[in-house]
């Protein structure tokens, strides 16, 4: 439907000018003609390309890595991305092309902004929105047999099987899927700026059983 597409495209242009954070779904991983790998996020059916360095999946400075290490890192990041297909991705629109209605986004910028808002800024009482001990909603972004990876308002954390339930879990994939929203308890927050913020969370302490 052309009208619907025009409305969504207007949304993308508007978000570019207002720097609003949008949320799409990780839809694919592609190579550009120049050989660059990009994550493709679908925003209501429209395609947004996010360069790997803007996905915030690694912290190394790739410009100083020797070739073989860079290749290993890219292989690893490719595997991570494929494991995350179907997960929700927040992004900020960094540019767009009206001709072919394509947009480029940054997940990194969106994640850093959320970290600032939820973990670093304080309200009028001097409190942070997210603090140690608080139960919050998290997005499941990847699931393996013994561990799941969640994103909690701009910060990612892994939860191993014993942190998922009071009962023994044989395979986390039987209980959790990419795209799920679950409640987690924030046990520990480390770091004092957007770049080095890390958290420890669990699911187990949320449930009493």
N, C-alpha and C positions, 0 to 999 in steps of 0.2 A: 504494500500500500504506500503510494508515493507521499501522501499527505502525512502519514505516520512517520515515514523516514525523514521528511522535512522537519517535523517537530523535534525528532531526536537529534538531527544534525544541528538545529538551532540551539538545543540544549548543550551540545558539545562546544559550539562557538561561545555561548554565554559563559560556560564553565571556564573557558580559556581566559576570558576577560575578567571574570570575577575571582579566579583562582580557587573555585569551589572544588571540593573533593568529590569525585564520582566513584561509583562501584560497578564493576563488571565481572565477567566470569572468564577465567583462564581457559582459552578455547583451543590453543595450539602453539606449536613451536615451529618457527620457519627460518630458513636461510634467505637473506636478501641477495641480490645479484652480486653485490660486492663481497659476499661471503660472511656477512655479519649475522649472528643469530639473534632473533627477536622473539619475545613472547607476544602472542596475539591474544588480546582481551576483547571479548564481545561486550559492547555496551548497548543493551537493548537491540542486539542484532547488528549494530554498526561496529566496524573493526577499528581497534586502537592498537597500534604497535608500541611495544615498550622494549627499548634496548636492554640487553642483559645487565649492564652496569646500573640501570635505573630500577631493576627488580629487587635490589637489596638482598641478594642471596649469598653474596660473599663480600668480605671487607678488604681483601688484598688489593694492593695497587698493581693492576695488571701490566702497567707500562714498564715495570722493573723486573717482571718475571721472565726467566729464561723460557725459550720456546716450548720445551717439553713439559715444563710445569704449567705453562699457560694452557697447553692442550689438555693436560690432565684435569685442570680446574674447569675448563669448558665442558669436558665430558661429564664431569661430576654435576655441573650446573644443569646440563641437558637432562640428565637422569632425574634430578630434583624436579625440574619443570614438568617432565612427563608424569611423575608421580603426583603432581598437583593439579592435573587437568580437571576442570570442574570446580576448582576452588574460587572463592570470591577474592577479588583484587581491588583494592582502593587505588585510585590514581589521580594525578593532577594533569590536565591537558597542557602540554608544552608547545604544541603547534598543530596546525591543521591545513589541509589543502582542499579548497572548494571544488576544484576541477574533478578529482576522483573521490571526493568525500572520504579522505583518509585522515587519521589523526595520530599524533605521537604523544605518549604519556609517560609520566614518571611515578612509579610506585614508591620509590625512595622518598620523594618529596612529601607524598601523602602520609607515609609512615612517620616521618620526622615531625610533621605537623601534628599528628595525633599524639605522638609521644609528648610533645610540648604541652598540648592541651590537657591530657589525662594524667600525666605523671609528674610534669615539671611545674606547670602553672599552679597557683593556689587560688581558692575562692576568697570571698571577703572575710571569712573566719581564719584564713591562713592555712586551710586544709587542701590537700591534693584530692583530686577526684578518685584516683586509684591509689590505695595504700596497702601496706602489708596486712593480711588478714581479711581483706575485702573479697566477697564473692562476686564475680562478674561473668558476663557472657563472653565466650571465646568462639572463634571459628576454627574448625578442623581443616587444616590445609594439606596434610599428608598423613597416611596411615600405613604402618608396616606391622609385621607380626607382633613385635614386642614393644613398640613405641608409636606414639602419635605426635604430630607436630601441630601446634595451635598458634593462632595469631590473636593477641589480646590488645586491642586498641593500639595497633602500631608496633607492638613488640612480639617477636616470636619466641616460643619455648617448646622444648620437647618434654613429653611426659612418658616415662617408662611404665611398663605393665603394672608394677606394684603400686604406682601412684594413681592408677585408674580405678581401682576397686578394692574393697576389703576382701573380696573373694579372689581366688586364683583365676587369672585370665590366661587361657592357652594361646589364643590368637586375637589380638586387638581388632583385626579386620572383621571379626564376627559381631563386634559391638559398635564400631565407629566407622564412619565413611567420610570421604572428602566432601566438604560442603555442609556437614552437620554444624549446628550451633549447640554448644554445651556450656554448662556452668562449671567454672573453675575457681579455686581459691588461690589468691596471690599470696605465696608464702614469703617471698623475699624479692626485694627490688634493689638492684645494684646499678651504680653509675649516676652521674649528675648532669649529663648533657645528652642531646639527641643521639649522638653517634654511639656512645658506649653504654646505653641503657640496656640492661638485661634483667630478666625476671625468672623466678622459679615458681611453678604453679602445680597444683594437683587437682584431681577430680574426686579422689577418695574422701578427702576430709569434708567435702560438700554434703556427701550422703552419710547418714548416721548408721546405715546397716553394714 
